[in-house]
């Protein structure tokens, strides 16, 4: 399974969220390939799950994979709650 963390520029915030997604997966006892990228690149990549802030991920093509909107990228509990049903 591949999870792609998306932000506007693919730098700081997506990297921080990538670390929190990995922590959430560990706490859930699940594994996945987790990478991060910018919005433009995300539209050309394949992934099972795309995750990011609502204003970013709403611009992704839903036919490419499941889209998860996060309100607080620092909240590992929120990430776990939203990812768990999809894993």
PyMOL commands that set and color helices and strands:
alter all, ss='L'
color gray80, all
select helices_A, chain A and resi 12-28+39-42+54-57+62-64+76-84
alter helices_A, ss='H'
color red, helices_A
select strands_A, chain A and resi 2-7+33-38+49-53+66-70
alter strands_A, ss='S'
color yellow, strands_A
deselect
rebuild
show_as cartoon
